[in-house]
Amino acid sequence: MAAVASISRLTIPSLEAPRLPHFLAIGLIAGAIIALQIAVMRVFAVGSWSHFGSLVVSLAMLGFSLSSVVIFAGKDWFDRHWQGAATTALLLFGPLAVASNLFAQTVPFNAIFLVSDPTQKWRLLANFLLYLLPFLAGAFFLGIVFLKSRTAFGRVYFADLTGSGLAGLVVLVSMYLFAPETIIVVPLLLWAIGSILWFAAFGAWKSVVAGVVVAALSITGYLALPGLLGIPDIAVSQYKGVAYARNFPDGKRIYRSVSPFGDLQVYASSYMHFAPGLSDNAAFGMPEVPANTYVGMYRDGDGPEGIMRNLAPAEQVYFRYLPMHYPYVIKSNPRTFVVQFGGGISTQTALNAGSTSVTVAESNPMVLKAFHDPALKDVTGDILADPRIKIIDYDGRLYLANTAERYDVVDLSLADSVGLSNPGGFAISEKYAYTREAMLSYFRALADGGMLSVTLWNKEEPPKSVLKLYSTIAEAAKAFDPAGAQNDIFAVSSYLSTTTVLFKRGGFSAEEITRLRDYTRSMSWEELYYPGMAFDGSKSQKLLDDYRASIFGSGQDATLAGPAADPTAPPANADCDPTAPADPTLDACANAGAAPGPDVLPATALERLTWHSLLTGGWEKVASDYVFDTRSLSNDQPYFAAYVKTADLPKTLDRLDLFQDDWGYLLLWATLGIACITAASLVLLPMIFGWRIVFSRSRGKLGTILYFACLGVGYIMVEVGLISRFTVALANPTVSASVLISSMLVFSGLGSLFAERIFDRANVLLPAVLASIGLLLLVYGLSLSPVLDWIGSYPYSVRLLFCFLLVSPPAFLMGMPMATAMTWLARLEKQHLFVWAWGINGCFSVIGSAAVPIVATSFGLSAVLQWAAIAYVVAIPAFFAVLMPPRAQPARLVAA
């Protein structure tokens, strides 16, 4: 209490005219809060799955809302005791950040079983409540500062936003220095410096000493307590890929690097087997399958991405049993482009197949750095040093969209090597490499007769992501070659393994189709589509009905069943040897498997129906009748997600166990519902605690509520929506989030500072500002995609600068409405509405952040900006309610 008492003698007006040290302290403390948000997101990304970390933004906004309610209810007390309350909240921020993170590791939750295990919901709730505490303390401090600096709100708000924005850049750089298990040191350091500066600005030297002691104890405790107490630094889910590698008896980490591009680790073990789509026939066609073929690469614990060791010449026949070998069945000595290097398997396959040159693209510089490390050079034989390889150090999709080079083979194989339906049930994740626009870029980069080869995991039953892929490729093919698309496609699959789609510019010849079919039979894979393939659609409707019944029916009317192939059975043709040179192999295999066999599996039948209807007609009805959403991907909706159709959402409630890989999307809807209920409660609570003040003194209440609600929804929707958009150019969501948030906050801070010039004419100028924001957001929604594609072709440092500046026009204007309205509430002495308005803004920010992924998956990312534009336009008439005086002026009688 001595620290609190030491500043109690300061006069209340001391914040009505804050000085530079106050502004610096406020910026640092606000920066510590935003840095903690990003740090906790990293903890969630490594320990469980990243989309839980995105909810941390909602937690922070909820903390601001809760603190505003408490300050509103006890405004008179906070007016009298603001120094002690601010000091207490400030000193608690660091210890609470350390304690919440420590205790959260003792109650880890298993995201996969959120639906089936009730205790997991309580564990998740415990994590959220624990992490809410430091944000609540930080929000109390800033709320009290705002309350006591009402007349200088614009400048204080500038310090808050600018400090937060610059802290985002500090955290981005610090990710090169601090591993995820120590990243919370960064917000603790910002908080420590800000606290000391705050107390020093008031001359409260005892509080300075207290701040130094508390900060030292907090940082020491954060680093030392996990080891002393036997608590993990980060409790990694046992279902994360890296957890399996660590549990192998001979598992050994051979490489690690940390950066904003993720925590990259490579493990080696004799138990590690990674054969993406490997034909079962390899066991019969090869004398011996190579042992210890792979090491596993993990990004933020997700994986593995297989890194193949350098095979001896006698072992290299192994490549022929991988689906990535397909284009080389009919292409000799091609010029090859690999869209995403990843673990290098496609690159090795291309080299082994005799490619004269292989251009490989990799947007993650840490992956390229890893392959130049001696540890991985020993594994791969220094693959990147092969003279035939040319490296493109950014997104291959963007390179192909802007290059004049043409290639015989473009390979997009397992670019998402851990599968598109991640076991974490990713609620939403942009996959720009698979969009319709990306496919068109790949097609245009093909030389005459060139081929695009796309290999994807196909591990879902019922099929979902592969159907989205098929519809995307088919739409792009029909747009590129309207007359000949039916002749351009060849598609195969292996049940619950992989699917491969080939597109050939100019169409497949009869001889090429025969060679590809023979190779397919020799591998015992399933044909899905080839030009001229016969199709019997007589059972199509029953198949679609059965799939719907298997999910939403009673379970009695579904007859989805089919024979499973015997993986131990040898090839039907004993002379078939896929390891032999191409022509003899294919000739010998021509009749392999030709004998009549059992009916195909339902999934295979469905995929054949999909291709037939996509290329010959009838797809709209198939898509409508199928149980899941199969819409194609575009740059506006780049999601392998949201498979449950909106109309079917109510039907999922009594059978959530059937949606283990969709619960992440369903959780978004639950989060939105909870956010709406929470926001409504926090808006109504001040009415309960201060109803006399609210209803008797405050004119324009409803308009004021609407105004700040629109600002909260609009701002956060722009911020979160643009993070997804900027991933197109920056190729990494963490970097995109850091750059976007920093830019938004810095330029909004400058806008709030500039707003002082329009305060006196706000009734005329601010509506024009709001209208300009709405217009800019509409323009950005329509034109941002090609601009970001253009930016993405520049070196990474230039891309960072361009993206930072690109958001500046709307962000600058978006800083003005909040500062202007809050200043006018202070001028009109609407002191209780001043506090309440800040909380309303936070409440509706929670709703906005929860709504963004739902709007994006349902209507597109451009719709997110359109909704935000509407919010700012609606705020125009609502602003005039803010300007209404607190009570009606008595009428004066004028003598006639």
Disulfide bonds with the S-S distance in Angstrom:
Cys576-Cys589 2.07
